[in-house]
Amino acid sequence: METAERFRAAVEKRDLSAVDALFTEDIRLYSPVKFTPFEGRPMVRGLFGVLLRTFEDFRYVGQFEGAAETSTDGEEAPSEILLFRATVNGKQIHGIDLLQFDEAGRIKEFTVMVRPQSAVQALGEAVLAGLVADGLAPGAADR
């Protein structure tokens, strides 16, 4: 799928504008550190800004193409899985990005799965700190 290749290249170049251009306006991103999805292009773009700063030694190591039911509407959509490796605060991370596409080939759902549990915790702490710093989430004093 052409979109997945463009997404992969944009992430590897840390090109946030190119990543953002591949999202639908109502994109939903399901994170391993938050029960409810991040919703809408501005929020997901902000999250990717944090992720691109947070991940160290990020690299994709594999790719699979197929179709899967979406969480939003339960319909089957063209999908790709990108396997990745990275480090966050000294913790090695193994993960997958599940990209699901609309009929125009834009990313409408994005699901991230990460292991091991200690890496999920390190990622959650780093992302929350980045979201607070960027004004995208309330700080501890505001909650």
VOMAR-15864 format. One record per residue: z, y negated, x of N, C-alpha, C in turn; residue in one letter; residue number from 1. Coordinates in nm, 4 decimals. Each point is the difference from the previous one (the first is absolute). Layout:
BEGIN
Z|Y|X|Z|Y|X|Z|Y|X|a|NUM
...
# end
This chain:
BEGIN
0.0000|0.1187|0.0853|0.0000|-0.1187|-0.0853|0.0000|-0.1239|0.0890|m|1
-0.0916|-0.0872|-0.0244|-0.0186|-0.1195|0.0815|0.1244|-0.0890|0.0020|e|2
0.0679|-0.0157|-0.1132|0.1184|-0.0865|-0.0056|0.1090|0.0505|0.0933|t|3
0.0221|0.1301|0.0038|0.1036|0.0555|0.0868|-0.0310|-0.0280|0.1467|a|4
-0.1257|0.0102|0.0376|-0.0386|-0.0289|0.1384|0.0240|-0.1476|0.0322|e|5
-0.0358|-0.0878|-0.0928|0.0222|-0.1433|0.0211|0.1492|-0.0312|0.0045|r|6
0.0777|0.0656|-0.0868|0.1449|-0.0197|-0.0012|0.0597|0.0441|0.1338|f|7
-0.0370|0.1178|0.0420|0.0515|0.0549|0.1259|-0.0311|-0.0937|0.1167|r|8
-0.1230|-0.0486|0.0074|-0.0397|-0.0909|0.1075|0.0789|-0.1306|-0.0075|a|9
0.0190|-0.0539|-0.1195|0.0739|-0.1258|-0.0161|0.1454|0.0161|0.0425|a|10
0.0634|0.1114|-0.0384|0.1395|0.0243|0.0391|0.0095|0.0158|0.1513|v|11
-0.0893|0.0765|0.0574|0.0045|0.0218|0.1446|-0.0218|-0.1302|0.0775|e|12
-0.0761|-0.0947|-0.0568|-0.0203|-0.1315|0.0615|0.1090|-0.0996|-0.0403|k|13
0.0877|0.0426|-0.0925|0.1053|-0.0867|-0.0551|-0.0593|-0.1248|-0.0654|r|14
-0.1097|0.0193|-0.0726|-0.0728|-0.1070|-0.0671|0.0430|-0.0050|-0.1468|d|15
0.1018|-0.0795|-0.0293|0.0581|-0.0065|-0.1339|-0.1003|-0.0485|-0.1040|l|16
-0.0850|-0.0938|0.0333|-0.1003|-0.0499|-0.0955|-0.0977|0.1100|-0.0399|s|17
-0.0424|0.0795|0.0965|-0.0929|0.1096|-0.0289|0.0675|0.1079|-0.0842|a|18
0.1290|0.0274|0.0253|0.0752|0.0962|-0.0808|0.0089|-0.0509|-0.1432|v|19
0.0401|-0.1257|-0.0163|0.0188|-0.0612|-0.1318|-0.1286|0.0026|-0.0830|d|20
-0.1140|-0.0185|0.0625|-0.1280|-0.0042|-0.0707|-0.0351|0.1345|-0.0647|a|21
0.0653|0.1071|0.0411|-0.0291|0.1332|-0.0535|0.0855|0.0365|-0.1209|l|22
0.0976|-0.0856|-0.0356|0.0919|0.0278|-0.1101|-0.0524|-0.0550|-0.1329|f|23
0.0324|0.0691|-0.1100|-0.0220|-0.0571|-0.1328|0.1073|-0.1063|-0.0236|t|24
-0.0213|-0.0867|-0.0952|0.0999|-0.1037|-0.0320|0.1311|0.0623|-0.0456|e|25
-0.0067|0.1129|-0.0720|0.1197|0.0622|-0.0564|0.0451|0.1239|0.0774|d|26
-0.0290|0.0035|0.1298|0.0386|0.1139|0.0835|0.1488|0.0310|-0.0153|i|27
0.0308|0.1284|0.0094|0.1383|0.0465|0.0019|0.0195|0.0794|0.1278|r|28
0.1087|-0.0309|0.0719|0.0323|0.0726|0.1215|0.1341|0.0693|-0.0196|l|29
-0.0021|0.1329|0.0107|0.1202|0.0818|-0.0127|0.0532|0.0268|0.1399|y|30
0.1215|-0.0444|0.0238|0.0627|0.0050|0.1320|0.1049|0.1101|0.0057|s|31
0.0240|0.0561|0.1187|0.1062|0.1001|0.0130|0.1397|-0.0619|-0.0028|p|32
0.0101|-0.1325|0.0034|0.1313|-0.0639|0.0094|0.0367|-0.0798|-0.1254|v|33
-0.0847|0.0054|-0.1040|0.0251|-0.0777|-0.1212|-0.0474|0.0831|-0.1185|k|34
0.0842|0.0107|-0.1037|-0.0339|0.0856|-0.1134|-0.1166|-0.0563|-0.0805|f|35
0.0030|-0.1294|-0.0291|-0.1079|-0.0611|-0.0777|-0.1100|-0.0477|0.0958|t|36
-0.1239|-0.0016|-0.0479|-0.1088|-0.0395|0.0901|-0.0010|-0.1504|0.0284|p|37
-0.0594|-0.0355|0.1123|-0.0351|-0.1388|0.0266|-0.1265|-0.0234|-0.0811|f|38
-0.0046|-0.1085|-0.0768|-0.1135|-0.0207|-0.0896|-0.0708|-0.1321|0.0242|e|39
-0.1323|0.0053|-0.0072|-0.0827|-0.1186|0.0103|-0.0405|-0.0304|0.1429|g|40
-0.1177|-0.0547|0.0106|-0.0595|-0.0280|0.1304|0.0858|-0.0905|0.0886|r|41
0.0578|-0.1100|-0.0509|0.0803|-0.0856|0.0880|0.1219|0.0729|0.0593|p|42
0.0680|0.0801|-0.0811|0.1184|0.0709|0.0487|-0.0385|0.1080|0.1011|m|43
-0.1044|0.0752|-0.0306|-0.0426|0.1071|0.0910|-0.0534|-0.0592|0.1301|v|44
-0.0706|-0.1120|-0.0090|-0.0462|-0.0678|0.1223|0.1201|-0.0421|0.0846|r|45
0.1023|-0.0571|-0.0637|0.1206|-0.0386|0.0729|0.0678|0.1188|0.0649|g|46
0.0073|0.1101|-0.0723|0.0593|0.1220|0.0545|-0.0794|0.0488|0.1214|l|47
-0.1321|-0.0021|-0.0083|-0.0808|0.0432|0.1135|0.0195|-0.0916|0.1201|f|48
0.0210|-0.1286|-0.0239|0.0301|-0.0905|0.1108|0.1249|0.0443|0.0731|g|49
0.1019|0.0394|-0.0761|0.1248|0.0497|0.0584|-0.0249|0.1326|0.0725|v|50
-0.0722|0.0914|-0.0640|-0.0248|0.1313|0.0606|-0.0772|-0.0113|0.1312|l|51
-0.0992|-0.0870|0.0027|-0.0792|-0.0144|0.1221|0.0835|-0.0540|0.1153|l|52
0.1043|-0.0771|-0.0317|0.0914|-0.0481|0.1046|0.1051|0.1044|0.0363|r|53
0.0348|0.0870|-0.0945|0.1110|0.0940|0.0157|-0.0378|0.1253|0.0772|t|54
-0.1159|0.0577|-0.0310|-0.0417|0.1235|0.0656|-0.0369|-0.0258|0.1451|f|55
0.0478|0.0868|0.0876|-0.0376|-0.0011|0.1410|-0.0864|0.1235|0.0242|e|56
-0.0973|-0.0134|0.0870|-0.0855|0.1135|0.0382|-0.0608|0.0691|-0.1221|d|57
-0.0363|-0.0775|-0.1022|-0.0571|0.0572|-0.1219|-0.1397|0.0535|0.0288|f|58
-0.0260|0.1227|-0.0493|-0.1335|0.0565|0.0140|-0.0238|0.1042|-0.1092|r|59
-0.1223|0.0008|-0.0505|-0.0394|0.1040|-0.0945|-0.0443|0.1215|0.0799|y|60
0.0379|0.1190|-0.0464|-0.0281|0.1234|0.0740|-0.0768|0.1031|-0.0819|v|61
-0.0361|-0.0344|-0.1235|-0.0752|0.0936|-0.0830|-0.0375|-0.0634|-0.1324|g|62
-0.0927|0.0671|-0.0710|-0.0494|-0.0548|-0.1257|-0.0513|0.1125|-0.0891|q|63
0.0323|-0.0057|-0.1290|-0.0462|0.0981|-0.0980|-0.0519|-0.0735|-0.1219|f|64
-0.1062|0.0494|-0.0588|-0.0623|-0.0623|-0.1167|0.0067|0.0945|-0.1184|e|65
0.0194|-0.0561|-0.1199|0.0029|0.0810|-0.1207|0.0196|-0.0863|-0.1228|g|66
0.0754|0.0514|-0.0952|0.0314|-0.0729|-0.1223|0.1403|0.0392|-0.0421|a|67
0.0694|-0.0925|-0.0660|0.1362|0.0271|-0.0469|0.0312|-0.0885|-0.1196|a|68
0.0906|0.0476|-0.0823|0.0465|-0.0758|-0.1157|0.0804|-0.1210|0.0466|e|69
-0.0241|-0.1155|-0.0604|0.0752|-0.1194|0.0358|0.1305|-0.0059|-0.0781|t|70
0.0955|-0.0747|0.0539|0.1279|-0.0190|-0.0686|-0.0134|-0.0998|-0.1132|s|71
-0.0894|-0.0964|0.0147|-0.0137|-0.1079|-0.0975|-0.0498|0.0494|-0.1347|t|72
-0.1132|0.0722|0.0008|-0.0601|0.0385|-0.1279|-0.0198|0.1504|-0.0161|d|73
0.0362|0.0777|0.1005|-0.0131|0.1450|-0.0091|-0.1420|0.0507|0.0120|g|74
-0.0943|-0.0896|0.0260|-0.1398|0.0388|0.0144|-0.0267|0.0443|0.1437|e|75
-0.0927|0.0921|0.0153|-0.0385|0.0425|0.1341|-0.0864|-0.1084|0.0631|e|76
0.0266|-0.0305|0.1258|-0.0744|-0.1033|0.0708|-0.0402|0.0510|0.1376|a|77
-0.1127|-0.0484|0.0518|-0.0350|0.0324|0.1381|0.1156|-0.0419|0.0909|p|78
0.0335|0.0844|0.0959|0.1186|-0.0232|0.0825|-0.0254|0.0441|0.1438|s|79
0.0720|-0.0634|0.0914|-0.0010|0.0433|0.1392|0.1422|-0.0034|0.0527|e|80
0.0303|0.0940|0.0869|0.1287|0.0043|0.0676|-0.0250|-0.0291|0.1473|i|81
0.0735|-0.0971|0.0516|-0.0058|-0.0336|0.1421|0.1340|0.0382|0.0623|l|82
-0.0013|0.0888|0.0978|0.1215|0.0402|0.0697|0.0255|-0.0968|0.1141|l|83
0.1277|-0.0387|0.0179|0.0298|-0.0940|0.1076|0.1249|0.0390|0.0768|f|84
0.0118|-0.0600|0.1180|0.1178|0.0097|0.0855|0.0334|-0.1427|0.0420|r|85
0.1294|-0.0274|0.0142|0.0450|-0.1326|0.0422|0.1445|0.0098|0.0461|a|86
0.0515|-0.1123|0.0470|0.1401|-0.0117|0.0378|0.0550|-0.1240|-0.0685|t|87
0.1243|0.0108|-0.0494|0.0719|-0.1143|-0.0566|0.1409|0.0025|0.0575|v|88
0.0356|-0.1065|0.0703|0.1339|-0.0103|0.0602|0.0379|0.1264|0.0766|n|89
-0.0942|0.0518|0.0767|0.0265|0.1171|0.0827|-0.0113|0.1334|-0.0712|g|90
-0.0232|0.0005|-0.1299|-0.0126|0.1252|-0.0770|-0.1464|0.0374|-0.0151|k|91
-0.0319|0.1241|0.0358|-0.1355|0.0514|-0.0177|-0.0233|0.0287|-0.1484|q|92
-0.1142|-0.0421|-0.0510|-0.0340|0.0189|-0.1411|-0.1283|0.0813|-0.0102|i|93
0.0004|0.0952|-0.0923|-0.1206|0.0700|-0.0421|-0.0188|-0.0393|-0.1450|h|94
-0.1224|-0.0344|-0.0389|-0.0189|-0.0405|-0.1383|-0.1419|0.0185|-0.0482|g|95
-0.0136|-0.0233|-0.1305|-0.1326|-0.0014|-0.0610|-0.0110|-0.1221|-0.0893|i|96
-0.1208|-0.0520|-0.0068|-0.0377|-0.1027|-0.0954|-0.0973|0.0650|-0.0963|d|97
0.0331|0.0007|-0.1294|-0.0899|0.0496|-0.1035|-0.0641|-0.1219|-0.0649|l|98
-0.1294|-0.0154|0.0184|-0.0755|-0.1107|-0.0579|-0.0767|0.0527|-0.1200|l|99
0.0104|-0.0706|-0.1124|-0.0744|0.0385|-0.1198|-0.0839|-0.1194|-0.0432|q|100
-0.1243|0.0281|-0.0384|-0.1000|-0.1044|-0.0162|-0.0418|-0.0196|-0.1456|f|101
-0.0361|-0.1252|-0.0316|-0.0570|-0.0284|-0.1314|-0.1500|0.0285|0.0040|d|102
-0.0671|-0.0247|-0.1116|-0.1429|0.0317|-0.0077|-0.0860|-0.0846|0.0946|e|103
0.0524|-0.1157|0.0446|-0.0727|-0.0850|0.0949|0.0314|0.0367|0.1455|a|104
0.0888|0.0985|0.0202|0.0342|0.0434|0.1344|0.1141|-0.0778|0.0629|g|105
0.0669|-0.0856|-0.0777|0.1155|-0.0730|0.0538|0.1263|0.0844|-0.0184|r|106
0.1004|-0.0263|0.0819|0.1248|0.0763|-0.0046|0.0847|-0.0507|-0.1163|i|107
0.0280|0.0904|-0.0968|0.0792|-0.0387|-0.1166|0.1423|0.0566|0.0058|k|108
0.0168|0.1099|0.0705|0.1332|0.0563|0.0217|0.0104|0.0454|0.1445|e|109
0.1196|-0.0212|0.0529|0.0251|0.0319|0.1400|0.1387|0.0630|0.0046|f|110
0.0094|0.1217|0.0486|0.1283|0.0685|0.0094|0.0255|0.0343|0.1462|t|111
0.1199|-0.0323|0.0470|0.0390|0.0284|0.1378|0.1104|0.1049|-0.0016|v|112
-0.0151|0.1021|0.0815|0.1039|0.1009|0.0181|0.0300|0.0091|0.1485|m|113
0.1297|0.0063|0.0319|0.0443|-0.0036|0.1392|0.1072|0.1052|0.0219|v|114
0.0031|0.0557|0.1198|0.1057|0.0912|0.0411|0.0351|-0.0307|0.1448|r|115
0.1090|0.0371|0.0521|0.1182|0.0588|-0.0624|0.0864|-0.1062|-0.0695|p|116
0.1072|0.0449|-0.0609|0.0880|-0.0896|-0.0760|0.0513|-0.1169|0.0846|q|117
0.0342|0.0261|0.1253|0.0500|-0.1083|0.0859|-0.1064|-0.1071|0.0211|s|118
-0.1263|0.0399|0.0025|-0.1095|-0.0963|0.0128|-0.0175|-0.0792|-0.1288|a|119
0.0185|0.0652|-0.1136|-0.0084|-0.0695|-0.1288|0.1069|-0.1089|-0.0048|v|120
0.1198|0.0324|0.0436|0.1094|-0.0973|0.0003|-0.0314|-0.1162|0.0946|q|121
-0.0464|0.0288|0.1195|-0.0336|-0.1059|0.0963|-0.1124|-0.0879|-0.0545|a|122
-0.0997|0.0620|-0.0625|-0.1114|-0.0745|-0.0578|0.0489|-0.0887|-0.1140|l|123
0.0838|0.0549|-0.0870|0.0527|-0.0777|-0.1123|0.0759|-0.1225|0.0460|g|124
0.0852|0.0169|0.0991|0.0784|-0.1131|0.0519|-0.0908|-0.1063|0.0619|e|125
-0.0986|0.0427|0.0780|-0.0905|-0.0940|0.0664|-0.0876|-0.0731|-0.1010|a|126
-0.0499|0.0713|-0.1001|-0.0856|-0.0627|-0.1007|0.0802|-0.0979|-0.0839|v|127
0.1195|0.0377|-0.0419|0.0827|-0.0928|-0.0780|0.0274|-0.1274|0.0789|l|128
0.0353|0.0137|0.1258|0.0244|-0.1182|0.0830|-0.1249|-0.0876|0.0078|a|129
-0.1178|0.0614|0.0134|-0.1251|-0.0750|0.0059|-0.0326|-0.0682|-0.1314|g|130
0.0231|0.0691|-0.1117|-0.0255|-0.0599|-0.1318|0.0924|-0.1182|-0.0252|l|131
0.1269|0.0126|0.0388|0.0959|-0.1098|-0.0151|-0.0438|-0.1175|0.0877|v|132
-0.0358|0.0285|0.1244|-0.0431|-0.1059|0.0934|-0.1225|-0.0736|-0.0522|a|133
-0.0901|0.0711|-0.0698|-0.1222|-0.0613|-0.0517|0.0179|-0.0586|-0.1401|d|134
0.1227|0.0072|-0.0540|0.0269|-0.0548|-0.1334|-0.0537|0.0842|-0.1137|g|135
-0.0282|0.1279|0.0257|-0.0544|0.0878|-0.1025|0.1066|0.0851|-0.0678|l|136
0.1234|-0.0046|0.0508|0.1120|0.0734|-0.0591|0.1250|-0.0836|0.0233|a|137
0.0951|0.0077|-0.0935|0.1240|-0.0767|0.0193|0.0828|0.0560|0.1138|p|138
0.0683|-0.0872|0.0721|0.0907|0.0416|0.1061|0.1291|0.0516|-0.0604|g|139
0.0869|0.0582|0.0820|0.1269|0.0560|-0.0461|0.0824|-0.1055|-0.0739|a|140
-0.0029|-0.1232|0.0462|0.0775|-0.1076|-0.0639|-0.0552|-0.0353|-0.1375|a|141
-0.1292|0.0291|-0.0225|-0.0656|-0.0336|-0.1265|0.0090|0.1120|-0.1028|d|142
0.0435|0.1190|0.0420|0.0019|0.1135|-0.0933|0.1291|0.0086|-0.0744|r|143
# end
